[in-house]
Amino acid sequence: MTRSVFVINAGSSSLKYQLVDVDSGASLASGLIERIGETTGEARHEAPGIERVTERRVITDHEHAFGWVLQQLDRHGPDLDDANLIGIGHRVVQGGARFDRAVAIDDDVAQQIGDLAPLAPLHNPANLQGIRSARATFPGHPHVAVFDTAFHLTIPPAAHRYAIDASVAAEHRIRKYGFHGTSHQYVSRRMAELLGRPLEEVNTIVLHLGNGASATAVRGGRSVETSMGMTPLAGLVMGTRSGDIDPGVIFHLHREAGMSIDAIDTLLNKRSGLLGLTGTGDMRDVRQAADAGIPRAVEALEIVAHRLRGTVGAYLAHLGRTDAIAFTAGIGENSAPMRADALAGLEGLGIVLDPERNAGSGERRISADGSAIEVWVVPTNEELEIARQVAELVDSSGAE
């Protein structure tokens, strides 16, 4: 019998959802509602065998959005009873040091998610808003929070602590948390399957490259180092985020340029990365400009690749033995030139790409037969990972 999980990713003005068949991994339905609370919202719903439903309409709040979703399921299917809905999975960005795994949501857990809002002010309040609306819409089903940060709580203190005053760090919960955890967990699990080896025996470097980008060193299924830090601003160069930067730059901009803290925050999060270097945050546009010989685009790609190669080299050292490198997410899965640039010159470390394989598509090995470390493209599936974690928790607790 089919078992399904309704996976929800709630933003402040959006609601992304997918109904996932846990056992087959198939998407039974999915959709996105945007501009919630604005004068004109946009909503779409799709499922196998039906034409995509798209509407422009006022969506007043998240409860209204869930009502629209239920209406589409009622009209177009699948029926939630027929799909054997066993639970609702909620993506929550920040779980702090409290949540190292998926947890059933009750009033206390909801309160703790709210308490963690200062660590993720743009995300946790929105996630919590979605949770409250979903609990009202689906009162008879278990609700489970799956945290982006949970997978990274296995990172040892030497990697997650910052060298600042220990009492200040403790008081303000300052440490490396890491993000994209569900993606890194899914890809590392899948990588072990592709190698035909137990997860506990496989060491993988996962490169999640999208508009937001992060890298993780995974030893035996456990995260031991990751590039993002206390916030998603740290690490690799991204679409609009700077990635790693000397903290002194912030003080310099405040003192010498007269920029406020909020203005610097906006600069580093929304006006930096590829956008700051080239004027566009879309890697496809940057690649096209670089191919046309535009100097700043060429240089931007060199900066991105330089940071990636340095991170891969560091993680090879942290792991000691690396079995595979996996590229995932929009850029990682679709940009052959970026993959080649990221690993260029690493042949001496046992990493050799096959250009023909790299130019292909879909899940596949892209390293040469003689490469000591295998390199793969592994499409991520965060919704399936969330659904599986919900099912595991429901099965273990008997909450179904």
Secondary structure as GFF3:
##gff-version 3
##sequence-region A 1 400
A	DSSP	beta_strand	4	10	.	.	.	ID=ss1
A	DSSP	beta_strand	14	21	.	.	.	ID=ss2
A	DSSP	beta_strand	27	34	.	.	.	ID=ss3
A	DSSP	beta_strand	41	46	.	.	.	ID=ss4
A	DSSP	beta_strand	53	57	.	.	.	ID=ss5
A	DSSP	alpha_helix	62	76	.	.	.	ID=ss6
A	DSSP	beta_strand	85	92	.	.	.	ID=ss7
A	DSSP	beta_strand	103	104	.	.	.	ID=ss8
A	DSSP	alpha_helix	107	115	.	.	.	ID=ss9
A	DSSP	three_ten_helix	117	119	.	.	.	ID=ss10
A	DSSP	alpha_helix	124	137	.	.	.	ID=ss11
A	DSSP	beta_strand	143	147	.	.	.	ID=ss12
A	DSSP	three_ten_helix	150	154	.	.	.	ID=ss13
A	DSSP	alpha_helix	157	160	.	.	.	ID=ss14
A	DSSP	alpha_helix	166	171	.	.	.	ID=ss15
A	DSSP	alpha_helix	181	195	.	.	.	ID=ss16
A	DSSP	three_ten_helix	199	201	.	.	.	ID=ss17
A	DSSP	beta_strand	203	209	.	.	.	ID=ss18
A	DSSP	beta_strand	213	219	.	.	.	ID=ss19
A	DSSP	beta_strand	222	226	.	.	.	ID=ss20
A	DSSP	alpha_helix	248	255	.	.	.	ID=ss21
A	DSSP	alpha_helix	261	270	.	.	.	ID=ss22
A	DSSP	alpha_helix	273	278	.	.	.	ID=ss23
A	DSSP	alpha_helix	283	291	.	.	.	ID=ss24
A	DSSP	alpha_helix	295	319	.	.	.	ID=ss25
A	DSSP	beta_strand	324	328	.	.	.	ID=ss26
A	DSSP	alpha_helix	329	334	.	.	.	ID=ss27
A	DSSP	alpha_helix	336	343	.	.	.	ID=ss28
A	DSSP	three_ten_helix	347	349	.	.	.	ID=ss29
A	DSSP	alpha_helix	355	358	.	.	.	ID=ss30
A	DSSP	beta_strand	364	365	.	.	.	ID=ss31
A	DSSP	beta_strand	374	377	.	.	.	ID=ss32
A	DSSP	alpha_helix	382	397	.	.	.	ID=ss33
###
